[in-house]
Amino acid sequence: MLTDKTQAAIAALRAVAYCVPHSSPDASPSVPVRMLRDLEDCGLIRLLPGGNPSSPGSYELCRSFSSLSLYDLLLAIGEGVFPVSPDASEEHIHRRFGYVSGASRLDVINHMLRTLLDGVSLSSL
């Protein structure tokens, strides 16, 4: 349901949120520099003064990690959601994200999104 880019952005934000500031690149989780730049460009993170642009530990979040929503992130990076077929939805989502409350919510969202989109006739657009 979430694209690889969205999942990478979540991982990058998590790395920034939980890294020690100015930690060496070797001590920081591996995050593509392009993703860090994209998140900075959209205003979710900022480079600390004198920071290394290739190290998540050289950035800080512009808002608290707990206040960021999936909606905020999708809008910021220009991504969307892609419904999973009903045959594989629950198992696919839980296999990808584990059995945590967020995964359960994504399963419900996936079902609701499929239902809503199924009700929109192309002829009405």
Accessible surface in RSA format (square Angstrom, percent):
REM  Atomic radii and reference values for relative SASA: ProtOr
REM  Chains: A
REM  Algorithm: Lee & Richards
REM  Probe-radius: 1.40
REM  Slices: 20
REM RES _ NUM      All-atoms   Total-Side   Main-Chain    Non-polar    All polar
REM                ABS   REL    ABS   REL    ABS   REL    ABS   REL    ABS   REL
RES MET A   1    11.38   5.9   0.38   0.3  11.00  26.2   1.46   1.2   9.92  13.1
RES LEU A   2     8.65   4.8   2.92   2.1   5.73  14.4   3.57   2.5   5.08  13.7
RES THR A   3    30.89  22.0  22.08  22.4   8.81  21.0  30.89  41.5   0.00   0.0
RES ASP A   4   104.77  73.4  96.33  95.9   8.44  20.0  39.18  92.2  65.60  65.4
RES LYS A   5    82.21  40.1  73.92  45.4   8.29  19.7  44.47  40.0  37.74  40.2
RES THR A   6     0.00   0.0   0.00   0.0   0.00   0.0   0.00   0.0   0.00   0.0
RES GLN A   7    40.96  22.9  34.72  25.4   6.23  14.8  17.16  36.5  23.79  18.0
RES ALA A   8    39.29  36.1  28.56  44.1  10.73  24.4  36.01  50.7   3.28   8.7
RES ALA A   9     0.00   0.0   0.00   0.0   0.00   0.0   0.00   0.0   0.00   0.0
RES ILE A  10    43.19  24.6  42.71  31.8   0.48   1.1  43.19  31.1   0.00   0.0
RES ALA A  11    54.89  50.5  49.13  75.8   5.77  13.1  50.88  71.7   4.01  10.6
RES ALA A  12     0.46   0.4   0.07   0.1   0.39   0.9   0.12   0.2   0.33   0.9
RES LEU A  13     5.68   3.2   5.68   4.1   0.00   0.0   5.68   4.0   0.00   0.0
RES ARG A  14   121.32  50.9 121.16  61.8   0.15   0.4  43.00  58.8  78.32  47.5
RES ALA A  15     9.80   9.0   2.96   4.6   6.84  15.6   9.31  13.1   0.49   1.3
RES VAL A  16     7.70   5.1   0.58   0.5   7.11  17.1   0.58   0.5   7.11  19.3
RES ALA A  17    33.29  30.6   3.16   4.9  30.14  68.6   7.55  10.6  25.74  68.2
RES TYR A  18   155.85  72.8 123.70  70.4  32.16  83.7  98.00  73.6  57.86  71.3
RES CYS A  19    23.21  17.6   5.71   6.4  17.51  41.1   5.03  12.8  18.18  19.6
RES VAL A  20   108.33  71.3 104.21  94.3   4.11   9.9 106.17  92.3   2.16   5.8
RES PRO A  21    87.93  64.1  75.59  68.9  12.34  44.8  76.68  63.3  11.25  69.9
RES HIS A  22   101.90  55.7  76.55  53.2  25.35  64.9  55.11  56.8  46.79  54.4
RES SER A  23    23.37  19.7  10.78  14.4  12.59  29.0  19.22  40.9   4.15   5.8
RES SER A  24    58.56  49.5  47.03  62.8  11.53  26.6  42.61  90.7  15.95  22.3
RES PRO A  25    69.42  50.6  56.15  51.2  13.27  48.3  57.10  47.1  12.32  76.6
RES ASP A  26   144.06 100.9 108.88 108.4  35.17  83.2  36.56  86.1 107.49 107.2
RES ALA A  27    77.47  71.2  38.41  59.3  39.06  88.9  49.73  70.0  27.74  73.5
RES SER A  28    13.50  11.4   0.93   1.2  12.57  29.0   1.60   3.4  11.90  16.7
RES PRO A  29    69.41  50.6  53.77  49.0  15.64  56.8  66.75  55.1   2.66  16.6
RES SER A  30   118.84 100.4  80.89 108.0  37.96  87.4  53.41 113.7  65.43  91.7
RES VAL A  31    16.67  11.0   5.76   5.2  10.91  26.3   6.31   5.5  10.36  28.1
RES PRO A  32    84.87  61.9  72.49  66.1  12.37  45.0  84.46  69.7   0.41   2.5
RES VAL A  33    50.58  33.3  45.95  41.6   4.62  11.1  45.95  39.9   4.62  12.5
RES ARG A  34   143.92  60.4 141.51  72.1   2.41   5.7  63.45  86.7  80.47  48.8
RES MET A  35    16.09   8.3  14.53   9.6   1.56   3.7  15.37  13.1   0.73   1.0
RES LEU A  36     0.00   0.0   0.00   0.0   0.00   0.0   0.00   0.0   0.00   0.0
RES ARG A  37   107.11  45.0 107.09  54.6   0.01   0.0  40.44  55.3  66.67  40.4
RES ASP A  38    31.31  21.9  26.77  26.6   4.54  10.7  12.48  29.4  18.83  18.8
RES LEU A  39     0.00   0.0   0.00   0.0   0.00   0.0   0.00   0.0   0.00   0.0
RES GLU A  40    60.35  34.6  50.58  38.3   9.77  23.3  15.19  29.4  45.16  36.9
RES ASP A  41   116.34  81.5  78.97  78.6  37.37  88.4  32.99  77.6  83.36  83.1
RES CYS A  42    44.35  33.5  13.09  14.6  31.25  73.5  23.26  58.9  21.09  22.7
RES GLY A  43    42.53  52.4   0.00   N/A  42.53  52.4  28.66  78.7  13.87  31.1
RES LEU A  44    14.38   8.0  13.18   9.4   1.20   3.0  14.03   9.9   0.35   0.9
RES ILE A  45     1.95   1.1   0.00   0.0   1.95   4.7   0.00   0.0   1.95   5.3
RES ARG A  46   112.60  47.3 112.60  57.4   0.00   0.0  47.81  65.3  64.78  39.3
RES LEU A  47    58.81  32.8  40.79  29.2  18.02  45.3  40.79  28.6  18.02  48.5
RES LEU A  48    27.81  15.5  25.56  18.3   2.25   5.6  25.91  18.2   1.90   5.1
RES PRO A  49   122.50  89.3 100.75  91.8  21.74  79.0 112.68  93.0   9.82  61.0
RES GLY A  50    86.71 106.9   0.00   N/A  86.71 106.9  43.75 120.1  42.96  96.2
RES GLY A  51    13.67  16.9   0.00   N/A  13.67  16.9   0.66   1.8  13.01  29.1
RES ASN A  52    56.19  38.7  49.64  48.0   6.55  15.8  26.81  64.5  29.38  28.4
RES PRO A  53    69.10  50.4  69.10  63.0   0.00   0.0  69.10  57.1   0.00   0.0
RES SER A  54    49.55  41.9  38.29  51.1  11.26  25.9  25.51  54.3  24.04  33.7
RES SER A  55     0.18   0.2   0.09   0.1   0.10   0.2   0.18   0.4   0.00   0.0
RES PRO A  56     2.19   1.6   2.19   2.0   0.00   0.0   2.19   1.8   0.00   0.0
RES GLY A  57     0.76   0.9   0.00   N/A   0.76   0.9   0.75   2.1   0.00   0.0
RES SER A  58     2.24   1.9   2.24   3.0   0.00   0.0   0.00   0.0   2.24   3.1
RES TYR A  59     6.89   3.2   0.76   0.4   6.13  15.9   0.00   0.0   6.89   8.5
RES GLU A  60    67.62  38.8  64.26  48.6   3.36   8.0  20.50  39.7  47.12  38.5
RES LEU A  61    28.16  15.7  12.90   9.2  15.26  38.3  12.90   9.1  15.26  41.1
RES CYS A  62    44.64  33.8  20.60  23.0  24.04  56.5  12.45  31.6  32.19  34.7
RES ARG A  63   108.64  45.6  97.70  49.8  10.94  26.0  60.00  82.0  48.64  29.5
RES SER A  64    67.33  56.9  48.78  65.1  18.55  42.7  50.22 106.9  17.11  24.0
RES PHE A  65    53.99  27.0  45.33  28.1   8.66  22.5  45.33  27.5   8.66  24.8
RES SER A  66   109.04  92.1  70.88  94.6  38.16  87.9  56.12 119.5  52.91  74.1
RES SER A  67    56.25  47.5  34.07  45.5  22.18  51.1  42.62  90.8  13.63  19.1
RES LEU A  68    30.29  16.9   9.37   6.7  20.92  52.6   9.54   6.7  20.76  55.9
RES SER A  69    50.75  42.9  40.88  54.6   9.87  22.7  45.68  97.3   5.07   7.1
RES LEU A  70    54.16  30.2  40.87  29.2  13.29  33.4  44.88  31.5   9.28  25.0
RES TYR A  71   145.59  68.0 141.85  80.7   3.74   9.7 106.40  80.0  39.20  48.3
RES ASP A  72    37.41  26.2  31.56  31.4   5.86  13.8   6.77  15.9  30.65  30.6
RES LEU A  73     7.91   4.4   7.32   5.2   0.59   1.5   7.74   5.4   0.17   0.5
RES LEU A  74    22.41  12.5  21.74  15.6   0.67   1.7  21.88  15.4   0.53   1.4
RES LEU A  75   117.48  65.4  94.20  67.4  23.28  58.5  97.46  68.4  20.02  53.9
RES ALA A  76    33.37  30.7   6.69  10.3  26.68  60.7  17.07  24.0  16.31  43.2
RES ILE A  77    15.79   9.0   1.28   1.0  14.50  35.0   8.82   6.3   6.97  18.9
RES GLY A  78    66.19  81.6   0.00   N/A  66.19  81.6  35.68  97.9  30.51  68.3
RES GLU A  79    47.92  27.5  29.99  22.7  17.93  42.7   4.52   8.7  43.40  35.4
RES GLY A  80    30.27  37.3   0.00   N/A  30.27  37.3  26.21  71.9   4.06   9.1
RES VAL A  81    43.66  28.7  28.33  25.6  15.33  36.9  28.33  24.6  15.33  41.6
RES PHE A  82   118.32  59.2 116.73  72.3   1.59   4.1 116.73  70.8   1.59   4.6
RES PRO A  83    55.73  40.6  32.16  29.3  23.57  85.7  32.18  26.6  23.56 146.4
RES VAL A  84    21.30  14.0  16.64  15.1   4.66  11.2  21.30  18.5   0.00   0.0
RES SER A  85    60.03  50.7  47.36  63.2  12.66  29.2  42.06  89.6  17.97  25.2
RES PRO A  86    90.60  66.0  71.55  65.2  19.05  69.3  71.77  59.3  18.83 117.0
RES ASP A  87   142.64  99.9 101.80 101.3  40.83  96.6  36.65  86.3 105.99 105.7
RES ALA A  88    41.54  38.2  38.35  59.2   3.20   7.3  41.54  58.5   0.00   0.0
RES SER A  89    11.13   9.4  10.46  14.0   0.67   1.5   0.08   0.2  11.06  15.5
RES GLU A  90   101.69  58.4  99.39  75.2   2.30   5.5  24.97  48.3  76.72  62.6
RES GLU A  91    95.93  55.1  92.39  69.9   3.54   8.4  45.40  87.8  50.53  41.3
RES HIS A  92    48.70  26.6  48.27  33.6   0.43   1.1  29.98  30.9  18.72  21.8
RES ILE A  93     0.26   0.1   0.07   0.1   0.19   0.4   0.26   0.2   0.00   0.0
RES HIS A  94    13.20   7.2  11.11   7.7   2.10   5.4   3.75   3.9   9.45  11.0
RES ARG A  95   159.50  67.0 127.35  64.9  32.16  76.6  70.52  96.4  88.98  53.9
RES ARG A  96   106.42  44.7  72.95  37.2  33.47  79.7  24.97  34.1  81.45  49.4
RES PHE A  97    55.68  27.9  33.50  20.7  22.18  57.7  40.92  24.8  14.77  42.3
RES GLY A  98    29.23  36.0   0.00   N/A  29.23  36.0  27.19  74.6   2.04   4.6
RES TYR A  99   165.56  77.3 130.44  74.2  35.11  91.4 111.09  83.5  54.47  67.1
RES VAL A 100    89.55  58.9  81.33  73.6   8.23  19.8  89.40  77.7   0.15   0.4
RES SER A 101    75.43  63.7  61.20  81.7  14.23  32.8  41.52  88.4  33.91  47.5
RES GLY A 102    32.60  40.2   0.00   N/A  32.60  40.2  29.38  80.6   3.22   7.2
RES ALA A 103     1.31   1.2   0.00   0.0   1.31   3.0   0.03   0.0   1.28   3.4
RES SER A 104    53.75  45.4  51.58  68.8   2.16   5.0  30.66  65.3  23.08  32.3
RES ARG A 105   156.99  65.9 154.48  78.7   2.51   6.0  56.36  77.0 100.62  61.0
RES LEU A 106    15.95   8.9  15.95  11.4   0.00   0.0  15.95  11.2   0.00   0.0
RES ASP A 107    26.88  18.8  26.43  26.3   0.45   1.1   1.04   2.5  25.84  25.8
RES VAL A 108    86.27  56.8  83.50  75.6   2.76   6.7  86.27  75.0   0.00   0.0
RES ILE A 109    77.42  44.1  76.88  57.3   0.54   1.3  77.22  55.6   0.20   0.5
RES ASN A 110     0.13   0.1   0.13   0.1   0.00   0.0   0.00   0.0   0.13   0.1
RES HIS A 111   104.15  56.9 104.15  72.4   0.00   0.0  72.31  74.5  31.84  37.0
RES MET A 112   103.73  53.7 101.56  67.2   2.17   5.2  87.59  74.5  16.14  21.4
RES LEU A 113    39.18  21.8  37.63  26.9   1.55   3.9  38.72  27.2   0.45   1.2
RES ARG A 114    47.31  19.9  40.58  20.7   6.73  16.0  26.27  35.9  21.04  12.7
RES THR A 115    80.42  57.2  69.67  70.6  10.75  25.6  66.96  89.9  13.46  20.3
RES LEU A 116   119.10  66.3 112.96  80.8   6.14  15.4 115.89  81.4   3.21   8.6
RES LEU A 117    99.02  55.1  88.02  63.0  10.99  27.6  88.32  62.0  10.70  28.8
RES ASP A 118   128.22  89.8  98.41  97.9  29.81  70.5  22.54  53.0 105.68 105.4
RES GLY A 119    67.52  83.3   0.00   N/A  67.52  83.3  35.83  98.3  31.69  71.0
RES VAL A 120    70.68  46.5  55.90  50.6  14.78  35.6  58.71  51.0  11.97  32.5
RES SER A 121    60.33  51.0  48.23  64.4  12.10  27.9  44.48  94.7  15.84  22.2
RES LEU A 122   150.13  83.6 135.53  97.0  14.60  36.7 135.77  95.4  14.35  38.6
RES SER A 123   108.70  91.9  67.52  90.1  41.18  94.9  58.39 124.3  50.31  70.5
RES SER A 124    83.66  70.7  44.45  59.3  39.20  90.3  48.41 103.1  35.24  49.4
RES LEU A 125   154.67  86.1  90.82  65.0  63.86 160.5 121.76  85.5  32.92  88.6
END  Absolute sums over single chains surface
CHAIN  1 A     7575.4       5825.0       1750.4       4732.1       2843.3
END  Absolute sums over all chains
TOTAL          7575.4       5825.0       1750.4       4732.1       2843.3
